Amino acid sequence: MMKIRFIRELPIILFAFMLSCALQKSTKELERKPLFKQVDNSGIDFVNDLTPTLELSAFDYIYFQNGGGVAVADFDQDGFEDVFFTSNLHPDRIYRNLGSLKFEDLTESASTDGFSGGSLKSWSTGVAICDVNDDGYPDIYICKSGNIKRGRATENLLYINNKDFTFTEKGKEYGLNDANYSTQAVFFDFDLDGDLDAFILNHSPLFGDPELAYQLDKLKNALKPHSNSLYLNDGGHFRNVTSEAGLLAYSKGLGVVASDLDQDGWIDLYVANDFSKPDRLYLNQGDGTFKEGLKGNVGHISQFSMGCDIADMNNDGLLDISVVDMAPANNFRSKTQMPSMSIEDFRTYTEEYDYLHQYMFNSLLLNQGNGKFSEIAKMAGIHKTDWSWSTLLADFDNDGLKDNVVTNGYMFNRMDNDFSLRFDSMMRSYDRNPPLEARRDWIDAPPSYKLANYAWKNMSDLRFQDVSQDWGFSKESFSNGAAYSDVDNDGDLDLIVNNLNDTAFIFENTCTNNFLQLELSTEGRFDLNRFLNSTVTLYYDEEIQLVEFTLSKGYQSSTSNILHFGLGQLDTVDSVLIQVPGEEARVIKDVEANQRLILDYPDTRKSSRYKRTKEDGHIFIEQVLQGLEYTHKENDYDDFIKELLLPHRNSRYGPFISKGDVNNDGMEDIYIGGASGQSAALFIQQSSGGFASSNSETWEVDVESEDMKSCFFDVDNDGDLDLYVVSGGNAYYPGDSRYQDRLYLNNGEGLFKKSKAQIPRLKESGSIVLKLDYDDNGTIDLFVGGRMKAQHYPYPSSSFLLNNNGTSLEDVTQERASVFNDLGIVTDAIYADIDSDGSEELIVVGEWMHPRIFSFIDGQFSESTPESLKSETGWWNTIHAYDLDGDGDKDLIGGNLGLNYKYKADLEKPFSIYANDFDKSGNLDIVLSYHSEGKEFPVRGRECSSQQVPMIAEKFPSYKDFGKASLEQVYGTALNEGLQLFATEFASCIFWNAGSGRFVKQALPIEAQLSNVNDILFKDFNKDGFEDLLLVGNMFSSEVETPRNDASYGCLLLGNSNGGYDHLPNRIHGLYESGDIKDIQYITIGMKDYIFITNNNDKMSVYTY
């Protein structure tokens, strides 16, 4: 048994104790396998038995199989946490912990009504632990729902602890008998007055009508039956203050956690909503009201959110959010269960309803500070865990990092695509009112999926490893609510799981690593009212661990009130900081491992209003410049109408900036391209430091062209800067005149006029223009990169070499650079001497391309790409050449798609695209593919694939057949007859120049992989003598079934003395750019460099540093 040290808090802020080791664990091995051992003879025999009937099934009540919850608490204060289970159709049950993993069912003696509230029809869902009468003994709050009329049977129940392991129901007496359809409750002191208030998570009884849900939110007088509820503890009686608090809103809540997410001292709420209504982050304003805080502070979230948890996942002192959804983890279930997302519905939600972008994947919201979050579940590897219910973030292997345990499994899956078709056909045949005889044949017809629960080990680099089998999660089940607790008091977290139609799981944790546990008490008394949402932070070896004291979390469940920390092999913690809401912080020094500390506080409270810690000395400061008002306005062209299976839109790549002194006044001016339908803009810098718009009539002539990159250069050698603009996009047919690149001549005073005679005919959808003097004759020539053949993705358009003859540009591609005819889908290029031979090479990158290098030798450009780059095929967006390591040669740095996207690729499992007229219809078809389970499969499902190639529906009459088929079985030999491209690397990388034409790849730090990188600046931003990298990106143009790339706020990597790069968090450097960023440029104003950042379909930002 663990020795428990009882420590009475001294009336000083800083104090230290020499604490003896209570339990020395073996260090012979870090962990045994499996980590969890299922306990079969614990005495817990609870089964949430659920059998459909003609009167009640999933066809009557869509939440029929949502299951029940678990709560752990030391109800009798004997030092062992006991267990409570909720049941849907049968009585809830309570088990007393006898020690040594033995439990006793005391349900009959603990409650005279069997925890039913006297109603035989009640349907229990979630369970929360509280102490509403503040007597030091935990009470039980049970939520009720079901397919029954609101009334007595749906009233939530409050069981007051009588201190003798008996309980008395007093929900009505305390005002907590909420009769809405409830999923869970969370108790927290939202007004910091020293008692616990209650938030009840409810779900509307209306299902399946997103338009109705949207309209109901506007009708505040009709919202109460559809809304969550907030109850203020007013002297021991609870009063509904939902409306006054600003929380009256339509809800489909399945998960809730109370947490101080913005660390302002006031407790906030995260609500996970099912169906179309987005999750909500309700930020406590400290005045009795809450404000929604997700919109504008995260790019996207889960669509069908289930359970959720909040914890500091990466040990940076900020609280992160985990939410689970129901994305299938393998190809077969994905193809048979995943519904196709309607583009029209998606745009209704995001544009008309102004909802957050939502996708059917798990979410992991990484807290970036300043109220901002990045969704990183795909990079973390935890985005697909099938139909999931609970997520619990805790350190299960005691290595100092919080892992993630997910419960899943679904009984009677009505969303199975084949079943849905059959069922809808049956319903239509009976005018949607089938008789009982027909119902009898269907109530247990939907397929069920028993699945093993997931265990994800935290690998410390924002990624998790699936260790489900290694940790002992091999038994398949329909698992719902779960809770963790050190039920055997041996220093690790055990797990209790509520299952449908199966005995509850008790998993004993066999971990051998060191630990530290803490309990907070007031003069020896259990005191939830005071200590809930306290935070405890450990400091050691330049590391920190933060745990917030919360109970209601996961799904319908309540976890241990013991604060648990894994320590690996660490023997001593330097200091422990305890922050109780509304009180002064306390610190303990030099705390030994392997003990449970009971930190006892006096009854007198040291009031101290929390003050938000401000990060001083931000590197980047946003500026507003007079006269520089520019907002990019994207044209609303829908690429997917003509090219249904595109991975992303090809019409949304701008805007881009060019700089130059166009009026010869010694100051840099800027040109910003416009979208099709928007005029470009030229801003002339003024001596005051502001800007003035110029030449608007010139740009309006070409308003229908989509501006891509541009450059200022002197084409006619008259001493002023002319302007070349690439035309691109995807809205027009190939060869359309609006794809013609443009040349504007400067009159010497900054006024421009379009010239048609001095530019060749180039009617291709282009991307970039690069200045170079390839023939060393002193005039600036141009490389023009082509993107894709318009409306024929992924076929590339041609790239060109334009020679400057002193007065005009001439196309010399065929004579000098015939290799440019088939470069690929070019996105960027640079001209740099990378082999240190005194002459510059052309380096080109693009989508579905590896970096390609071309040398101009004997009057011709020829390819000189080294073998070390040829395997690095990716979706490269930008390329730069800098001497990053100071060794005298130039290294390459490439911005790629990133590692946080749905698509994954490596050499063994490339991500591919095939293009051909697969059904001989005369139209180009494209197929994206990925590798899984040793096979290559199409990315898209049967429905959308057959819309593009109708013969697929005939060849595979069922979703089941399609789900079993490999890519070759679907498309046959036609795959080999068209265009095939592939990618093997999606990480943004440095290619270190090792000399002799060899490059060594190194992926940028993981923080740089959160999204795609579109542009990079190289500068010593913090002025420490080492050059740094500022990376910007995101991509909002994904097709609607693929979560958009939106997790980047700008990434700053500081150069260090070792030649490497260290990530500096946004909250420290101060730059938060969350848009669809396309370009970043230095502009000199006065004697200072400014950073200009452009966003697609949004305003431009300006920063100083």
N, C-alpha and C positions, 0 to 999 in steps of 0.2 A: 504493500500500500504506500501511497505517496504521503509524505509528511507535509502537513499544511502549516505554514507559518502565519500567525495572526499578528499583524503590524498595526499599531494604533498611530494614526497620523499626528504628528507634532505641530504645534501652532507656528510653524515657520514655513517659508516657501521652499527652501532647499534643505534636504536632509538626507542622511546616508545610513545604511545599516550593513553590518557584516552578517550575511545570511548563510546559514549552513545548507549544505546540499542535502536534499531530502531523498532523492532517489537517483543513484548513479546508474545510468544505463550503459549497457555494453557498447564499446566502440569497435568491436571486431568487424562489423559490417554496417554499412550505411542503412540498409533496409533489407528485409527478408521478402521473398516472393512466395505467395502473393502477399501484398501489403494488407489486404482485408481477408478475413476468414469468416465465412457465414456461420453464425451460431444457431444450431438446430434445436437445442434443448434449453432455451432461455426461459421458458414459461410463458412467452408471448405467443399466443395462438390466434391473434386477431386476423380476420379476413374481411376485406370490404367486398362482400358478396353481392354481385349485381347481375341479375338475370332479366332480360327483356321480356315483356309480356304484351299481349294485344292492347292493353290499356296504357302501357308506358314503355317506350323504347326510344331509340335515337331518332325515330321518325316523328315522334311527338315533341321531344325535348332535345335540342341539338347538343346540350351540355350533359346528356345522359351519362356518358362515360368519362367525365372529367375527373372523377375520383375524389379522394379525400386527403386530409392532411395529418401531420404529426406535430405534437408539441412536447418539448422536454422541459422539466422544471423540478426543482427540489421542493415538492409540495409539503413534505413533513419536516423539512429542514434538518435532515439527518446526515447531510453531506453527500448523498447520492441523488442524481437527477432521475426522476421518474418519467414515465411516458404516457401520453394521451393520444388516442387515435380517433379520427372522425370517420363515420360510416354514412353512406348515402341512404340505404334502405333499412338498415338495422341499427341497433343502439351503438352509440359511441362507447369507447372503452378506455379505462384507466388502469395502468399497471404500476405497482410500487416496486422500486429498485431495491432488491435485497442484498446487492453486492455480488461480486464474482460472476457478473453477467447472468444473474438469476432474477426473475421478476415474478410478481404475484398479481393476478387479476383481482382487483378490489372494486370493480364497477358496482356490484350489487350493494355493497355496504357504503360506498362513497357517495352515492346519490339515490335518494328515494324514488326519483322518477327516471332513473337510468340515463341521465343526461339528455332526456328527450323534451324537457319542458312541459311534459304532460300531453304532447301531441304525437299521436301515432303516425301521422302523415309527414312529419318534418323530414327534411333532407339536409343533412349536415354537409358543409363544404370545408371552409377554413377554420383554424383554431388559433387563437392568440393568447399569450400570457400577459397578465397585467396585475396590478395591485391597487384596485380602485379605491379601497378603503384605507390604504396606507398603513396596514397593520404588520407589514413585514413578511406576509405569507402570500405566495403567488395565487392569483385567481385565474379562472378559465373563461374565455369568451369564445362562444361557438357561433359561427355564421351559418345562415340557413338560406336555401334557395329551392329549386325544383320546379317541376311543371305543374304548379298548383297556384291557385288564386292568392294574391297578396292578402295576408291576414294573420291569424294566430300561428298558423303552421310555418309562416315565413319569418316570424319574429326571431331575431337573434337572441341568444341566451347568455346570461352572465352568471357564472357559478362562483359564489364567494367561498373562499377557503375558511373552514371552521377551525383550523389549526389541529385537527385530529384525523386528517385524511378523509374527512367528509365535506361535502359542498352543498350549498343552498342556492337555488336559482333566484336572482334578484334583478334581472334585466330591466323590468318595468319600473321597479323602485328607484333605480339609478338613472332612468331615462335612456337606457341603451338598447331598448327592444326595437331597434330599427327593423321595419317589416319589408324593406325592399329586397330584391334578390341579391344576396351578398355572397362574395367569394372569400374575402379575408378582411381582417381588421389589423390596424397598427396603432399602438398607443405611444404617444410622444407628447412632450410638453411644448406645444407650439407657441405659447405666449410667455414661456419662461417665468411662470408664476409659482413654480414649485410643485405642481401636481400634473398628472398625466391626462391629456385630452385624447380623443379617439377619432381616427379616420376610418370610415367603413367603406371598403371597396365593393361596389355594386356593379351589376350588369343589367342593362336594359332587357326587359322581356321581349323586345322586338328584335327579330333577327332577319338578316338577308336583304335589307333595303338601305343601301348607302345614302340615297337621296333623302329618305325619311330621317335618317340619323343627322344628316347635315341640316335639314330644315328645323328639326326639333331643337337644335342648339340655339336657334334664333328665338325660340318661344320660351322664355324663362318661366312663364307662369305654368307651362305644361311639363317642365323638365324634372320635377322632383321624383317621380317614379322611375326615371331613367338615369338618375345622377348618383354619384357617390355622396357620402354624408360626412360632414365634419361636426363633431360634438365637443363643445367647450365644457371642461370640468369647472362648474361654478359652485364651489363650496361643497363638493361631494355629490352633486347632482349634475347630470350632463344635459346640455342645452344645444339644440341643432342650430349651428351658425353657418351652414353651408353657403347660403346666398350672400350673407354679409362678408364672408371671407373670399368671395370671388371664385368659389369652387363648384358652383351649380353648372353642370355640363353633362352632356350625353356621355355615357360610359359603357364600355364593354370590358370592364376591368378583370384581369386574371392574375395580376401580380402587383405588389406594392411594397416599397421599402421607404422608411423615414430616415433621412440622413442629412447632415449638414454638407451638402455637395459643394456649395460655394464658399464654405469655411468663413462665414460671417457671424457665426455664433447662433444663428437661428435655424431651426430644423426644417428641412425641405421635404418634399414628397416626390418620389418617382412612381408613376402609375403606368403599368403595361396593359395596353388595350388590344383586345382581339378584333378581328375584322378590319373594316375600313378606317375606323377612327384612330388617329395616331396616338402613340404614347404621349404622356404629359409629364413634364418636369415642373412641378409647382414650387416656385421659389418663395420662401417665407420673407415677407417684406418687413417684419418686425412691428407691424402696426395692426395686427389682426387680419391681414389680407395676404393673399398669395398671387403671384404673377407667373404666367406660363413662360418657361425659360428654355424650351428646346428649339422652337422655330428660330432660325437664324444663328443657332449656336451648335448645330450638328448638321452634316450633309444629308444623311439618311438613317433610317431606323428599320426595325423589323415590321412586317405587315401583320402577321397573326401572332402578336406577342402573347406569351404564356407567363411563365414565372420569371422572376428577376432577382438579382442580388447586387449589392454595392460593397466594394472593398478596394483597398489600394493594391492593385494587381501587380504593379511594377516597382513598388517600394520607392516612390518619389514623393510621398507625403500627400498625394492627391487621391481622391476617391473616384474609382472607375465603376462602370455599370455593365452588368452582364444581363442579357435578355435572350430567352430561347424562343424559337419558332418551330416550324415543322418541315424544314427542308430535308428531303430524303438523302441518305448518305451514299447510296450506290446507284448505278445507272438504271437498273430495273425498276426500283421503287420511284426513282425520279421520273422515269418515262410513264409509269402507270398511275402515279399519284399527283404529280405536279400539275396544277392547272395552268393553262396558257393565260398569260396576262393580256387583257384587252388594251390596245394602245389608246383607244377612245376613253375607256374607264380611267386608265392611268393619268391621262391628261386632264380629265375632269377633276380627279382628286387633287392633282398638284397645281393646276392652273385656275380652274373655276372655284374649287373649294379652298385653295391655298393651303392644302395639307403638306406636311413634310413628305419627302420621297420615302416610300415604304416598299420593302422587298421581302419575299418569303425566305429569309435566312436569319440565323441567329445574329445578334448584335453584341459587340464588345466596344463600349464607348470609353475610349481613353481620354481621361481628363487632361486637357492641355492648359488649364488655368484660365483665369479671366472669364469663366463661364463657358468656355469653348470645349467641345468634345470632338474626337476623331473616331469614326467607326472602323475598327480594325479586325473584325472577326475572321475575315478571309485570310489575312496575313497571319493571324494567330493560329489558323488551322481549325477553328472550332465552329465554323459557320453552318455546318450541316450535321445534325445529330438526330435526324428523323423527327417524328412527332413527339416533341419534348415538353416536359412539364416544369420540372424544377431545375434551377441552377444554383449551386452553392459554391461560393468562393472562400476557401479556407486552406490552411497549410496542413494537408493530410499526411504528408511524409516528413514533416518537421525539418525541412531543409531551408526554411527562412523565406519561402516563396509560396504565395497562395495559389492552390490548384483549383480545378473546376470539376465538380461532379454533377452530371446531368442525368435525370431520370427520363425514361421515354417508354414508348409502346402505346398502341392505340387499338381499341376494340371496336369492331363494327365501323370500319372506315367508309363513310358515305362519299368521301371525296375520291375514292378509287375511280379512275376515268371510265373503265369499262362498266363498272357497276352503275355509275351515274347515268350512263347512256341507257342502260336497261331499265333503271328505275324511272327515269324521266319518261321513257316510252310507256311504261305501265301507268304512270300518273296521268299522262295525257289521255290514255285510253279510258280512264274513269273520270275524266274532267276534273282531275286532281282531288277526287274524293272517293278513294277506293273502299270497297266493303271490307268487313272483318275477315272474310275468307281470303281475300287477296293480301291483306296485311299479314296474315298468319304465315304466308309463304315468304315474306320479305323481312320480318323483324330480325332474323339472325343471318340474313343473306350477305350483308356486306363483308368483305374480307377483313380479317383481323391480323394485326402485326405485333406479335410478341417479340420484343427486342431486348438485348442486353443493355444495361445502363452504361453510361460513358464515364470514364475517369480521364481527365486531361492533366498531365503533369506540367507545371510551369517551368519552362526552360530558361527563364531569366532574360530573354531577348525579345520580349513581346510576342513570343510564340509558345505554343503548347504541344505536347506530344501525347498521342493516344496511348494510354497504358491500361486500358480497360481490362484486357485479358491478364496482363501482368499483375494488376492489383486485385484480381479475383472477381471481376464483374463479368462472369460468363453465362450466368443463368438468364434465360429470356423471360420477360415478364411484362405485365401492364403496370408499370410503376408510375406513381403520381407524386404526392407530397413526400418530402424527406426532411430530416433534421439531423444535425450532428451534435454530439455530446461526448464527453469523456465519461461514459457511463460506468466504466470500471476503475476510474481514478488512477490510471497508470501513465498519464502524461501524453496521450495522443487522442485524436478525435475519432470516435466510433460513429457509425452511421445507422440510422433507422429509416426504413422506407415503407410507405403505405402502398400496397398493391391491390389491384382489382382481381378478385377471384383467385387469390393466392395468399398464403400466409405472409404477413409482414416480414421483411428482411431485417435482421440484426447483424450488422457487420462489425466484427471486432477488428480494430486496427492493431497490427503487430509491429508498428514502427519502433526502431531502436535509436533514433536520433535524439539529441537533446531538445529541451523545451523550457518554456516559462509560462506559467498560468497566473492570472490575477483575478481576484474578486474584489469588488468595491462594496463597502458597507458603511452604515452610519451607527457608530457605537455598537457594533456587533449585530446590527439588524439588516436583513435583506431590504434594499431601498431602491426599487425601480424608479419611483417618482423622482428621485434625485439624480440617479446615475445613468439612466437611459440616454444614449447618444453622446456619452462621454467618449473621448478618444485617449488612447494610450499609445505612446510612441517610444520605441526602443532605439537607442543610439549605440553603435559599436563598429569598430573597424571602418570608419567613414561610410557606414551603411545605416539605413533607418528601416524600421518596420512600424507601420501604423495600423491599429485596429480600432474600429468604432464599435461601441457597445450597442448593438441592435439585436432584436429578437425575431420579429416578423420578417421573413425573407424566404426566398426560394419560391415555393408554390404551396399556398394554403397551410403554411407551417410556421413553427416558432422554434428557434434553436437555443443552444445553451447560453446561460448567463455568465459562464466562465470565459474570460478573455484569454485566448490561446495564441502562443507564439512558438513556431519551430525555430530552433537555433543551429541545426546541423551538428557540427562538432564543437561549437563555441561553448566555453565553460563559464564565461562571465560577460554580463552586459554592462557597458560603461555607465549608462544612465537610462532611467525610465521617467518619461514625462507624462503626467496625468492631467488632462484638461476636462473638468466637469462643466457642463453648460452653465454660463452665468457666474462662474466662480474663478478664483485665481488658480493658476497652474501650480502643480506640485512636482517635485523632482526627487527621485531616489537614485543614489549613486552606487556603483559597484555591486550589481546584483548577480548572484550566482545562479547557474542554470539548474534545471531539473527540480523545480519546486513550485508549489502553488502559494502565492502570497495573497493574504486577505488584508487589503489596505483599508484600515478603519479610520473614518473621518468623525470629527466631533459633530454634534447636532447643530452647532452654530455655523452658519454658512458665510463664507467670505465672498461677498458680492463683488463682481468685477465684470462690467460690460465688455464683451469681446470687441476688439478693434481689429478690423481686417489688416493683415500685414501687406503693405505695398512694396512691390519690387522697385527699388530705386535704381536709377542709372541705366534706364533702357538704352540700348544701342540705337534703335530705330525710333524716330519720332515722326508721326504723320503730319503733313503740312497741307495747307490750302494756299494755292497760288492765284493771285488776282488774274482774271481773264482766262484762266485755264479750266474751262468748264466743258468736259467731254464725257458723254455716256454712249457707249456702243449700243446700237439697236439692231439686233439680229433679225433678218427676214425669216418669215415663218414657212420655210420650205420643208415638206415632209419627205425625206429621202426614202422612207420605208414603203411608201405607196408603190414605187416602181421597183424597189429592191428590198423585198420583204425581209430577207434573212441577213441583212447587213449586221455586222457586229456593232456598228455605231454610225452616226450621221457623218457624212463627208462634206457637209455644207456649213460647218460652224468652227472654223479654224482661226479667225481673226479676233481682235485687231492687233496690228503690229505697228511699231514706231520706227521711224528713221530720224536721225538728227544731222544737222549741218548748219553752217552759217550761210543762209541763202541770200542775205542782203549785204554781206561783207562789212558788218559793223562790229565784228569781233565777238559776237555772242551766238550761242548755239540755239537754233530754232528746231521745231519738231513737226513732222508730218505723221498723222495717224490715219490709217486706212479705215474705210467704212465697209459695212456689210452691203450686200445687194439691196438697193433701195435706200441706202443712207449715204450721204455725201461724205467724202473724206474731209479732213481738216488740217490746215496749216496754221501753226501758232508761231508768231514772231516774238522773240524775247525782247522785253523792254528794259531800259536801263534801271528802272525801278525794281526789277526782279520779277515783274509779272509778265503776262503774255497778251498778245492781241491777235485775233483771228484774221486771216488774210486769204485772198484768192478764192472765195467760196464759189464764184461763178464757174471757174475753171473745173473744179472737181464735180460740180453738179451735172456736167455734160455726160460723165461716165458713171452716173449714180446707180445704174443697173448692174454694173460689174462688181464682183466680190473681190475686194482688195486683199491681197496676201502680203508677202514681205516686199519691201521697197528699199531703194538706196539713193542717196545723193552722190553724184559724181559729175565731172565736167566732160560731157560727151563731145563738145565741139571746140574744146580748147580756147574758150573765150574768157577764162578767168573767173567764171561763176559756176555754182553748183546746179546742175540739172537733176531731174528726178525720174527714176525708172520704177514703175509699179507693176508687180505681177498680178495677173487676174487668175482667179481660181474658183473653187466651189464645186457644186454638183447639181445646181438647179436647172441647167440648160443642157440640151443635147450636145454631143461632141461636135466640134467645129463651129459652134455658135460664135458670132462676132463678139459677144460679151466676154469671151475667154481671151480675147486679144490683149496682150500686154500693152502697156502704155508708156510713152516717153514724153515728158513735159520739159520744155526749154525755158531757162531762166533769162530774163531780160537784163540781169545784172543788179536789179533792185529788189529782188525777191518776188517778182511777179512772173507767173508761169503761163505758158501757152502750149497746148498739146501739139505734138508733131507726129504726123503719120508717115512722112517720107523718110525719116531717119531711123526707123525701126523695122525689122523684117516682120513678115506675117507669122505670128505664133499664136494660133488659136487652140491652145491646149490648157487644160486645167492645171495651173502651176502651183508652186508652193513658195520657192525662195529665189532670191537673186543675190549673187555674191560678186564683189569687186575683186578683180585679179589682173595682173599684167603678165599673162602667161608667156608672151613672146619678148618680154623685157625691152619694149620699144618706147616706154615712158608714157603710154596712153593706157587708160583704165578700160579693160575688157570686162565682160560679164559672163558668169556661169548662171544659167537659169534652170532651176530644178523643177521638173514636172512631178505632179503628184499622181493622181490616178486618171484613167480614161473616164471622163464624165459618164455617170450612170452605168458604168461597166466595171465596178469594183469586183475583184482586186487587180484588174489589168492596169498597168502603169501607163502614164502618158510619157511622152518623150522629154528628155532634157536637152539643153542647147548650150553651145559655146558661141557667144556673140563677140566678134572682133570689132574693136573701135578703130576706124580708119582715119580718125582725126576730125571727121565732121559728122559721121553717122555710125550706126551699128549694122553689121552684116553677119548673117548666119554662116558660120564656118564649121558647123558640127560635122558634116560628112567629110570634109577635107582634113580637119584637125582632131576630131574627137568622135569618131563613129561609135565608140564604145558607149557614148551617152544615150544612144537611141533606146537602150534597154537597161537603164540603170536600176529601175525599180520605183517604188512609191516614195519619192524623195521628200524628206521633211527638213533637212538642214545640211549645210556644207560649210567647210572652212578651208582656208588656204594658208598652210603653215609648213615650215621646214621641220619635219619630224625625224629626218635621218641625218640632220646636221651636215649636209653636203653643200650648203650654201644656196640651194634652190628650193623653192617651195613646192609642196605637193597639195593636191586637191583631195580632201577627205569628205566623203559623202555618207550620210546615214538616212534611214527611212523605215517605213513600216514593212514588216516581213523581209528585212534586209539585215545583213551584217555590215559593220563599218567597211567601206571600200576606199582604197587609196589609189590615186592616179598620178602618174608622173609625166611631165611633158619632156619627151626625148625625141630628138631628130624630127622635130616638126609635128609630132603626134602625141596625143594623150594616150597612154596605155596603162593598164591596170598593174599595180605593184603591191597589192594587198598581201601581207604576210600570212602564212598558214595559221598563226596564233589568233588571227581575227576572223577567219573564215567560218568558224563554228559558233560565232556569237550573234546568231540571227535573232532579232527581237523586233519590238515596236519602238525603235529609237526616235525620239522627238528632237533632240538637240545634241550637238557635239562641240566640244571646245578643246583647245590645245594650250596647256600651260606647263611651265616647269614646276610641277607640284612638289617635287622632292629636292629641288635646288641642285641637281647634279649636272646641269648644263644642257640637257636635252628636253624636248617637250613631250609631256605625257598627254594622254587623251582622257577626257571625262565625258561620259555619255549619259544623257537623261533618257530613261526608258519608261515602260508602262508601270513599273513598280511591282511589288509583291502582295499588294492588298486588293487585287482584282479577282474576279471569278475565274479568269483564265490562268492556268498554270502551265509551265513549260520547262523542260530540261532536255539534255541530249538523248536520254533514253525514252522520254515521253514527250515528244514535241507536240506543240499545239499547231494545228494545220487548217488550211482552207483549200477547198477544191472548187473550181469554176468550170462549168460546162453546160451545155443544153442537155440536161440529163433525160428529159422526156420528149426531146425532139419537137418542142413546141415553137421553136424560133426565138425563144427568150433565154437569156443567160441566167443560169441558176448557180447559187453558191451554197456550199456546205462547210460549216465549221466542225472540226472534230477534236476530240481529246482522247487520252489514253487512261484506262482504268481497268483493274482486274485482269490485266494481261491482254486487253483487247482495245481496239480503236472504235469509238462510238461517235455518232453525230451529237453535237451539242444540243440542238433544238429538238423539241418533242414532235410527236406524230401529227398533231393538229396544225402547227405552223409549217412544218416540213411539207405536209401534203397540200397546203395552200399554195406553196411554191411549185411542188411537183405532185400533181394529183394522183399519179399512178401509185404513190406510196400508200395511200388509203386503201387502194384495191389490193395491193400486194400484202399489206398487213391489216386485215380487217379489224383487229383488236389492238388496244394499247399494250396488252400483255405480249402479243407477238412482236410488236415493234420494240418493246423494252428488252426482249431477249436478243434482238438482232444486232450484229456488229455493223460498222459502217459499210464494209464490203457487201454484206448480205442485203443491205438496204439499196445501195446504188450500183453494185456490180462493177463490171470492167470499165464502165464509163468514167470511173474515177481516174483512170490512167490515161484517158484520152484528151483531157483538158488541161487547164493550168493548175498546178499544185504549188503552194507556198507553205512554209512552216516557220515556226519560231522555237528557239531552244533556250532563250535567256530573256527574262523580263525584269531583272534587277537593274537599277541604275548603277553604273560601274566606273571605276578608274581603270584605265589600261596603262600600266606603268611601262615606260619605254626602257627596255633592257638592253638596247643597242643591237646592232647587227640585224635590224629589221624585226626584232622580236618584242612582243608586248606580253605583259603578265597581268591578267585580269584580277581585280579585287572589287567585290561588291561594296558599295558605299554603306555606311552604318545603317542599321535597321530603321532608324528614325527617318532616314531619307527614302525609304521604300514604301511609305504610307500611301503614296499616290504616284501618278506619273509625273515626271519632271519635264517641263516644257522649255525651261530656260535657266541659265546659271550665270551668276556674277562671281568674279574672282577678285577679292580685294581684302586688305587688312582692316576689317570693320572695327575690331576692338583695339586696334593700334598697339598691338603687343609685339610687332615685328614679324609676325607669321601671317601669310596670306590665308584668307578664309574663303569658304564657298557658301553662297546664298542660292538656294534652289527653290524654284516656284513651279507650280503646275496645277493639276486637277484636269478632269475631263468629264463634262456633264452630258455628253452626246450619246451615251450608251443606249442600246435598245432596251426596252422596258423590263425585260426579264433578267437583265444583268445590272446589279447595283452600280451606280455611277461612281467614278473615281473622284472622291470629294473630301478626302481625309486630311489634305495638306493645308496648313496655314502659312506656308513658307518655312523652309528648313535651313537653319544656319549651322554650318559645320566649321568649328574653329580649328585652324591649323595649330599644331603643337611642335615642340622641339624634337620630337621623335619622327617627324615626317608624316605623322598621321593626322586624323581629324576627329575632334570630339564634338558631339552634339550639344548645343546650347538650347534649352527649352524656350518656347515662345514667350512664356510668362516672364522670362528674364530679359530676352533681347527686345521684346516689345512689338514685333511685327505679327499681325494677325490678318492675313489675306486669304479669305476662304472661297473666293470666287473661282470661276473657270479661267484661270490666269493663262495668258498666251505669250506675253512678252515682258521683258524687264530690261531697262536701259539706264545708263548713267547719263545725266544731263548736267553740264556745268552752268551754274547760275551765280554770277559774281565770281567769287574765288572758292565756291563750295560745290561739291558733287551732290546732286539730288538723284534719287532713285525713282524712276517712273515705272509703274506697273499697270498693264492693261488687262481688262477682264472682258470675256465674251459676254455680250448682252448686259453690260453693267458699266458702272463708272470707272474712270481711271483713278489710281491712287498715287500719291507722291510722298516720299519719305526723305528725311535727312538722317545722317548717322555721324 
